Amino acid sequence: MTHTRTVELDGHIIDSGSMQQAMGIVMDLGGDFDIETFDVGRKKEDTSYCRMMVSADDEADLQEILHELHQIGATLTDPVDAQVEASPADQVVPVGFYSTTNHPTDVRYDGEWIPVEDIEMDCAIIVEETEDGVRAYTKVLNSVEEGDLVVTDEAGIRVKPPERPRDSSGPFGFMQGGISSERPSESLIGEIADALRQTKKEGGNVLVVAGPALIHSGGGDALARLIREGYIDMISAGNGFATHDIERGLYGTSLGMDMETMEHPRKGHKHHIYTISEVIRAGGIENAVEEGLIEEGVMYECVKNDVSYVLAGSIRDDGPLPDTITDAIEAQNAIREQAHRADMVLMLSTLLHSVAVGNCLPSTAKTVCVDINPATVTQLLDRGSSQAIGMVTDIGTFVPTLAEKVLDETDD
């Protein structure tokens, strides 16, 4: 007995490769397909539509095929309402709960499609009836409460991967993303600068995820300048980044190395712990700025320009600074709040913090990953963002060049 279902694909399915992916999925999983309707867009801006009957020898194989097709945006022609089940206890989800992708997602409830708020990967979807109507939103598992209506299975779910029409331009456009060693770095940085300016022009938020290497390599002044000029809205980093940034302002060193001579002064190896001690004495970074202890640097500009920052702690932190969030769940939630507000993200030479932020980002957020290590860039891009590009280059060269192109060319 053959089991069949009919699915639809709609949008820029040829340019984005969705059509080819769909046929490959069916064949790879041992199924068969029959194209019932295929309307091809004739112009660059036109979308295409395909209705495809999918079949398999047994129901389990068919469901596996439908699951994979669902991930690339295929929907059933006869959608039903999503199945919901009450959570039996705090932090416990029903068996077979729907685990989200990071793509924009809709849930069908009472015959209506409802957009899922704050979409991110590996979350549960909660449906809630309010006085203003029905809403759907994501929750990480440790936030699920007893009685929450959790979506189960994949029925009534519509996933919408970002599309890439042929006329897209810029580094985040169709066939422009990924890591390319053939494109001149300065040219690509110029396009990233254009995207950053455009994001701010449209009222978007820019998040920078920064590692200590940015300070060690001499890129701190350029990042501080971008903050001062209003191009950065949020910073996500760790205790080390903030400590070495402040250390540089107090002692002229970063991790004990003189930033001008590249030498290690006597007792320089103690500068970072002295820095932490003085900030603790002041009661935190903001107090240290107000008291005049901190007079320059990235953290100084964040305080002076009301740029929010999240310093997430780790098991290896010295001190740490009073502003560092040492509770892992609390830090995740603070990072999550930033990520949900970000329209463009610059991940600058920090693997662990970038992965943490990347896990919370929707696939529509423009993401730039920069590191001298190719493996780091590849791992970050593999997290699933469809709007990500990567550069394998020195962060100390990238940030000053970006600042120059954003600010100096804007002045021109």
JOZITA-V991612 format. One record per residue. N is the residue number from 0. RES is the residue in one small letter. OMEGA is omega in radians with two decimals (none if undefined). NEAR is the number of other ideal C-beta (glycine too) atoms within 10 Angstrom. Layout:
# JOZITA-V991612
N;RES;OMEGA;NEAR, N;RES;OMEGA;NEAR
This chain:
# JOZITA-V991612
0;m;3.14;5, 1;t;3.12;10, 2;h;-3.05;16, 3;t;2.96;13, 4;r;3.13;18, 5;t;-3.13;15, 6;v;3.12;21, 7;e;2.98;17, 8;l;-3.06;22, 9;d;3.11;17, 10;g;3.11;19, 11;h;-2.97;23, 12;i;3.10;25, 13;i;-3.12;18, 14;d;-3.12;20, 15;s;3.12;23, 16;g;-3.09;15, 17;s;-3.12;23, 18;m;3.12;20, 19;q;3.11;11, 20;q;-3.09;19, 21;a;-3.14;23, 22;m;3.13;14, 23;g;3.13;12, 24;i;-3.10;21, 25;v;-3.11;22, 26;m;-3.11;12, 27;d;-3.10;10, 28;l;3.01;17, 29;g;3.12;12, 30;g;3.12;22, 31;d;3.13;14, 32;f;3.08;18, 33;d;-3.14;11, 34;i;-3.13;11, 35;e;3.13;12, 36;t;3.08;10, 37;f;3.12;14, 38;d;-3.05;12, 39;v;3.06;12, 40;g;-3.06;17, 41;r;-3.12;7, 42;k;-3.07;7, 43;k;-3.07;11, 44;e;-3.11;9, 45;d;3.04;12, 46;t;3.12;15, 47;s;-3.11;19, 48;y;3.10;14, 49;c;2.97;21, 50;r;-2.99;16, 51;m;3.03;22, 52;m;-3.09;14, 53;v;-3.11;23, 54;s;3.08;17, 55;a;-3.07;21, 56;d;3.09;13, 57;d;-3.03;11, 58;e;-3.13;11, 59;a;3.11;10, 60;d;3.13;15, 61;l;-3.13;20, 62;q;3.09;14, 63;e;3.10;15, 64;i;-3.13;27, 65;l;3.10;21, 66;h;-3.12;13, 67;e;3.10;17, 68;l;3.12;26, 69;h;-3.10;18, 70;q;-3.14;14, 71;i;3.01;19, 72;g;3.09;25, 73;a;3.12;24, 74;t;3.10;19, 75;l;-3.14;19, 76;t;3.14;12, 77;d;-3.05;7, 78;p;3.07;16, 79;v;3.09;10, 80;d;3.08;13, 81;a;3.07;25, 82;q;3.11;17, 83;v;3.14;21, 84;e;-3.12;16, 85;a;3.08;10, 86;s;-3.07;21, 87;p;-3.12;12, 88;a;3.07;10, 89;d;3.11;12, 90;q;3.13;12, 91;v;3.11;15, 92;v;3.10;21, 93;p;3.06;20, 94;v;3.13;8, 95;g;3.11;12, 96;f;3.13;21, 97;y;3.09;23, 98;s;-2.97;14, 99;t;2.84;20, 100;t;3.06;23, 101;n;3.11;24, 102;h;3.03;20, 103;p;-2.98;17, 104;t;3.04;22, 105;d;3.06;19, 106;v;3.11;24, 107;r;-3.09;19, 108;y;-3.06;19, 109;d;3.06;11, 110;g;-3.12;8, 111;e;3.07;11, 112;w;-3.10;13, 113;i;3.10;21, 114;p;3.12;14, 115;v;-3.12;24, 116;e;3.05;13, 117;d;-3.10;15, 118;i;2.99;25, 119;e;-3.06;20, 120;m;2.99;18, 121;d;3.10;13, 122;c;2.96;25, 123;a;3.05;22, 124;i;3.12;26, 125;i;3.05;23, 126;v;-3.07;19, 127;e;3.07;11, 128;e;-3.13;11, 129;t;3.09;7, 130;e;-3.12;4, 131;d;-3.13;6, 132;g;-3.10;10, 133;v;3.04;14, 134;r;3.08;16, 135;a;-3.11;23, 136;y;-3.10;17, 137;t;2.98;21, 138;k;2.96;18, 139;v;-3.00;17, 140;l;-3.08;14, 141;n;3.11;10, 142;s;-3.12;17, 143;v;-3.12;21, 144;e;3.10;12, 145;e;3.13;11, 146;g;3.06;11, 147;d;3.08;21, 148;l;-3.04;19, 149;v;3.11;23, 150;v;3.10;28, 151;t;3.13;19, 152;d;-3.13;16, 153;e;3.11;18, 154;a;3.11;16, 155;g;3.10;22, 156;i;3.10;22, 157;r;-3.14;20, 158;v;-3.09;22, 159;k;3.10;18, 160;p;3.12;19, 161;p;-3.12;18, 162;e;3.13;17, 163;r;3.12;21, 164;p;-3.06;17, 165;r;-3.06;16, 166;d;3.08;12, 167;s;3.12;15, 168;s;3.14;10, 169;g;-3.04;13, 170;p;-3.11;23, 171;f;-3.10;22, 172;g;-3.09;15, 173;f;3.12;16, 174;m;-3.14;11, 175;q;-3.05;17, 176;g;3.13;19, 177;g;-3.12;12, 178;i;-3.13;15, 179;s;3.07;15, 180;s;-3.07;8, 181;e;-3.09;4, 182;r;3.11;14, 183;p;-3.08;9, 184;s;-3.09;16, 185;e;3.09;10, 186;s;3.14;10, 187;l;3.09;18, 188;i;3.08;23, 189;g;3.12;18, 190;e;3.06;18, 191;i;3.09;25, 192;a;3.10;21, 193;d;-3.14;16, 194;a;3.12;19, 195;l;3.12;22, 196;r;-3.13;16, 197;q;3.10;13, 198;t;3.13;18, 199;k;3.12;19, 200;k;-3.14;8, 201;e;3.11;8, 202;g;-3.12;7, 203;g;-3.13;16, 204;n;3.13;18, 205;v;3.12;22, 206;l;3.05;25, 207;v;3.05;27, 208;v;-2.94;32, 209;a;3.07;29, 210;g;-3.13;24, 211;p;3.14;21, 212;a;3.11;20, 213;l;3.10;27, 214;i;-3.12;30, 215;h;-3.05;19, 216;s;3.08;21, 217;g;-3.13;19, 218;g;-3.06;25, 219;g;-3.12;27, 220;d;-3.12;17, 221;a;3.10;21, 222;l;3.10;27, 223;a;3.13;23, 224;r;3.09;19, 225;l;3.09;22, 226;i;-3.11;24, 227;r;-3.10;17, 228;e;3.00;15, 229;g;-3.11;11, 230;y;3.13;21, 231;i;-3.09;25, 232;d;-3.06;22, 233;m;3.05;21, 234;i;3.01;23, 235;s;-3.06;28, 236;a;3.13;25, 237;g;3.14;27, 238;n;-3.10;24, 239;g;-3.13;26, 240;f;-3.10;27, 241;a;-3.12;28, 242;t;-3.09;28, 243;h;3.04;27, 244;d;-3.14;28, 245;i;3.09;28, 246;e;-3.13;25, 247;r;3.13;25, 248;g;-3.09;18, 249;l;-2.99;19, 250;y;-3.09;19, 251;g;-3.13;15, 252;t;3.00;22, 253;s;-3.02;24, 254;l;3.06;17, 255;g;-3.12;17, 256;m;3.10;19, 257;d;-3.04;16, 258;m;3.12;18, 259;e;-3.06;9, 260;t;-3.07;10, 261;m;3.10;8, 262;e;3.13;10, 263;h;-3.13;13, 264;p;3.11;14, 265;r;-3.10;6, 266;k;3.14;10, 267;g;-3.12;18, 268;h;3.12;13, 269;k;-3.02;12, 270;h;-3.08;24, 271;h;-3.13;24, 272;i;3.01;13, 273;y;3.13;13, 274;t;3.14;27, 275;i;-3.13;22, 276;s;-3.10;12, 277;e;3.11;16, 278;v;3.06;26, 279;i;3.14;14, 280;r;-3.13;12, 281;a;3.14;18, 282;g;3.11;12, 283;g;-3.06;14, 284;i;-3.12;24, 285;e;3.10;16, 286;n;3.14;15, 287;a;3.07;26, 288;v;-3.12;21, 289;e;3.13;14, 290;e;-3.13;12, 291;g;3.08;8, 292;l;3.10;18, 293;i;-3.04;24, 294;e;-3.14;10, 295;e;3.06;15, 296;g;-3.08;23, 297;v;-3.10;32, 298;m;3.06;30, 299;y;-3.12;21, 300;e;3.09;22, 301;c;-3.13;23, 302;v;-3.07;17, 303;k;-3.07;15, 304;n;3.05;14, 305;d;3.07;7, 306;v;-3.08;19, 307;s;3.10;15, 308;y;3.05;21, 309;v;3.06;27, 310;l;-3.10;26, 311;a;-3.06;23, 312;g;3.07;20, 313;s;-3.07;15, 314;i;-3.05;6, 315;r;-3.05;9, 316;d;2.93;17, 317;d;3.10;12, 318;g;-0.22;17, 319;p;3.01;21, 320;l;-3.14;23, 321;p;-3.10;17, 322;d;-3.10;17, 323;t;3.14;22, 324;i;-3.05;19, 325;t;3.07;14, 326;d;-3.02;11, 327;a;-3.13;13, 328;i;3.10;11, 329;e;3.12;13, 330;a;3.10;21, 331;q;-3.12;19, 332;n;3.10;16, 333;a;3.08;18, 334;i;-3.13;22, 335;r;3.14;22, 336;e;3.08;14, 337;q;-3.07;22, 338;a;-3.13;24, 339;h;-3.14;17, 340;r;-3.02;15, 341;a;3.04;25, 342;d;3.08;17, 343;m;-3.08;22, 344;v;3.03;27, 345;l;3.12;24, 346;m;-2.92;30, 347;l;2.96;26, 348;s;3.01;30, 349;t;-3.07;27, 350;l;-2.99;17, 351;l;3.14;12, 352;h;3.13;24, 353;s;3.09;27, 354;v;3.13;15, 355;a;3.12;21, 356;v;-3.12;27, 357;g;3.12;26, 358;n;-3.08;19, 359;c;-3.02;26, 360;l;2.93;27, 361;p;-3.10;23, 362;s;-3.11;22, 363;t;-3.12;17, 364;a;3.07;25, 365;k;-3.02;25, 366;t;3.09;28, 367;v;3.13;27, 368;c;-3.11;28, 369;v;3.10;27, 370;d;3.10;26, 371;i;-3.12;17, 372;n;-3.12;11, 373;p;-3.12;12, 374;a;3.11;10, 375;t;-3.13;21, 376;v;3.13;26, 377;t;-3.12;15, 378;q;-3.14;17, 379;l;-3.14;24, 380;l;3.14;19, 381;d;3.13;10, 382;r;3.00;19, 383;g;3.13;15, 384;s;3.12;23, 385;s;-3.10;18, 386;q;-3.06;22, 387;a;3.00;26, 388;i;-3.11;25, 389;g;3.07;22, 390;m;3.05;22, 391;v;-3.08;18, 392;t;3.11;17, 393;d;-3.11;17, 394;i;3.12;24, 395;g;3.04;19, 396;t;-3.07;17, 397;f;-3.01;26, 398;v;3.09;27, 399;p;3.12;18, 400;t;3.10;19, 401;l;-3.14;24, 402;a;3.13;20, 403;e;-3.11;15, 404;k;3.12;19, 405;v;-2.97;22, 406;l;-3.07;17, 407;d;3.12;10, 408;e;3.04;12, 409;t;3.13;11, 410;d;3.12;5, 411;d;none;4
